[in-house]
Amino acid sequence: MGIIHRIIINTTDEKFLLTLNEMGVEHTWRNLPGAGGRLVVLEISESHPHWNAIVALIQTKKIFEIYGKGDFFETTFSDDEIRKAPWLWLIPTFEQGYPQPQSTWPIKQSSLELFCSKCCRHRQIASMRLKKEPHMGRKSFVTPIWTRETFCTPEVFEAFEIIGAKGFYSQDIVVHKTGETIENVRQLCVPGIANPGMIPYEGLVKKICPECGQPKYYPHVKGMMQIRKEALLPDTDFVLTHEWFGSGYIAFQEMLVSNRIANLILDKGWLGVRFKVVELV
């Protein structure tokens, strides 16, 4: 497991770039217009030998006084860690297109019924609509921008059926203007919802909707997602978290999959998703 930071800094300190070079920290930079300074973007793992020195440099020199707001980090896991975990969290990484009608997403959609128009928790009641058929290239999974919905190619569903995977079904996706069924992908739907059981890590932002009073978390990015064993449903390979994530109008439940689903995807070399380990406690 490793935590990778993407830190964005606006600085006029020339020595800062020299220090990054001396420490062997990968970075890019470009000058901002006028006297706006220099925008530096560095990517560094917490396992980097100079991680603590970089943090101290940023904070001590006050190069980036709002440190944290420009620090975007994510947790990565090795294939070996993924293959050994009983449950994984499946995250689509290949985004293409927008749900339709784009101009009214998600407030007015024939595919959704909103539980709350403020936080936009919802349930799907009809096929999702896209502007056109996705161009998949070598990818086997795709998700529309703004959503966490997962679309798969036919071979994925065929493989799921062969191993007798439980807890999912596939659903048509349609072209918005014509109503024609899209042929190269179908939606991976998971009806099962876990019981409450996620244990938030310290610092995970939780917002209570002022309209409906229900909580929604910012996306989980630090370490393993911890979930109580009793929260998961029995005899299934797919389940959605009880908890909702996102901010503003973005609202989604994360998809959890069993070890054999993750291993199948890794064995097949299918592209378009990644996994994070779920720790059962």
Residue pairs with C-beta under 8 A, 6 or more apart in sequence:
1 75
1 76
1 77
1 78
1 81
1 223
1 224
1 277
2 45
2 46
2 47
2 75
2 76
3 45
3 46
3 73
3 74
3 75
3 76
3 222
3 223
4 43
4 44
4 45
4 46
4 73
4 74
4 75
4 76
5 43
5 44
5 45
5 46
5 71
5 72
5 73
6 41
6 42
6 43
6 71
6 72
6 73
6 74
7 41
7 42
7 43
7 44
7 58
7 64
7 70
7 71
7 72
8 39
8 40
8 41
8 70
8 71
8 72
9 16
9 39
9 40
9 41
9 42
9 58
9 63
9 64
9 70
10 32
10 36
10 37
10 38
10 39
10 40
10 64
11 37
11 38
11 40
11 63
11 64
12 37
12 38
13 61
13 63
16 40
16 57
16 61
16 63
17 27
17 29
17 38
17 40
19 57
20 27
20 40
20 42
20 54
23 50
23 53
23 54
24 50
25 42
25 44
25 48
25 50
25 54
26 42
26 43
26 44
27 40
27 41
27 42
27 43
28 40
28 41
28 42
29 38
29 39
29 40
29 41
30 38
30 39
31 37
31 38
31 39
32 38
32 39
42 54
44 50
44 51
44 54
45 51
48 54
57 63
58 64
58 67
59 67
64 70
73 221
73 222
74 221
75 221
75 222
75 223
75 224
75 276
77 275
77 276
77 277
79 266
81 277
82 88
82 262
82 266
82 275
82 277
83 259
83 262
83 263
83 266
84 259
85 259
85 262
85 277
85 278
86 258
86 259
86 278
86 280
87 227
87 232
87 256
87 257
87 258
87 259
87 278
87 280
88 256
88 257
88 258
88 259
88 261
88 262
88 275
88 276
88 277
88 278
89 225
89 254
89 255
89 256
89 257
89 275
89 276
89 277
89 278
90 150
90 255
90 256
90 257
90 261
90 262
90 273
90 275
91 148
91 254
91 273
91 274
91 275
91 276
92 141
92 142
92 143
92 148
92 149
92 150
92 272
92 273
93 141
93 272
93 273
93 274
94 139
94 141
94 142
94 143
94 271
94 272
94 273
95 142
95 143
95 144
95 145
96 134
96 135
96 142
96 143
96 144
96 145
97 130
97 131
97 132
97 134
97 144
97 145
98 105
98 130
98 131
98 144
98 145
98 146
99 105
99 106
99 109
99 111
99 128
99 129
99 130
99 144
99 146
99 147
99 149
100 129
100 130
100 131
100 176
101 108
101 109
101 129
101 176
102 131
105 146
105 249
106 112
106 114
106 120
106 122
106 146
106 249
106 251
107 114
107 117
107 120
107 249
109 129
110 126
110 129
111 124
111 125
111 126
111 127
111 128
111 129
112 122
112 123
112 124
112 125
113 122
113 123
113 124
113 125
114 120
114 121
114 122
115 121
115 122
115 123
115 212
115 214
116 209
116 211
116 212
116 214
117 211
118 209
118 210
118 211
118 212
119 207
119 209
119 211
119 212
119 214
119 216
119 244
119 251
120 246
120 249
120 250
120 251
121 209
121 212
121 214
121 216
121 244
121 251
122 251
124 189
127 171
127 172
127 173
127 174
127 187
128 144
128 149
128 173
128 174
128 187
129 173
129 174
129 175
129 176
130 144
130 173
130 174
130 175
130 176
130 182
131 175
131 176
131 177
132 175
133 175
133 182
133 183
133 184
133 185
134 142
134 151
134 182
134 184
134 185
136 142
136 153
136 184
136 185
138 271
139 271
139 272
140 152
140 153
140 155
140 156
140 268
140 270
140 271
140 272
141 150
141 151
141 152
141 153
141 156
141 270
141 271
141 272
141 273
142 151
142 185
142 272
143 149
143 150
143 151
144 151
146 250
147 252
148 245
148 252
148 253
148 254
148 255
149 187
149 252
150 187
150 188
150 255
150 273
151 173
151 185
151 186
151 187
151 188
152 170
152 185
152 186
152 187
152 188
153 184
153 185
154 184
154 186
156 188
156 270
157 170
157 186
157 188
159 264
159 268
160 168
160 261
160 264
163 260
163 264
165 237
165 238
165 260
165 261
166 235
166 236
166 237
166 238
167 190
167 191
167 192
167 233
167 236
167 237
167 238
167 239
168 188
168 189
168 190
168 237
168 238
169 189
169 191
170 186
170 187
170 188
170 189
171 186
171 187
171 189
172 181
172 182
172 186
172 187
173 181
173 182
173 185
173 186
173 187
174 180
174 181
174 182
175 181
175 182
188 255
190 238
190 239
190 240
190 255
192 233
192 236
192 238
192 239
192 240
193 239
193 240
193 241
193 242
193 253
194 227
194 231
194 232
194 233
194 239
194 240
194 241
194 242
194 256
195 230
195 231
195 232
195 233
195 242
196 231
196 242
196 243
197 227
197 228
197 230
197 231
197 232
197 242
198 225
198 226
198 227
198 231
198 241
198 242
198 243
199 226
199 227
199 228
199 281
200 206
200 217
201 220
201 222
201 223
201 226
203 222
204 217
204 218
204 220
204 222
205 217
205 218
206 215
206 216
206 217
206 218
207 215
207 216
207 217
207 218
207 247
208 214
208 215
209 215
209 216
214 244
215 243
215 244
216 244
216 245
216 246
216 247
216 251
217 243
217 244
217 245
218 245
218 246
218 247
219 245
219 246
220 245
220 254
224 276
224 277
224 278
224 279
225 254
225 276
225 277
225 278
225 279
226 278
226 279
226 280
226 281
227 241
227 256
227 278
227 279
227 280
227 281
228 280
228 281
229 280
229 281
231 242
232 239
232 256
232 280
233 239
236 258
237 257
237 258
237 260
237 261
238 255
238 256
238 257
238 258
238 261
239 255
239 256
240 253
240 254
240 255
240 256
241 253
241 254
241 256
242 253
243 253
243 254
244 251
244 252
244 253
245 251
245 252
245 253
245 254
246 252
256 278
257 275
262 275
265 273
265 275
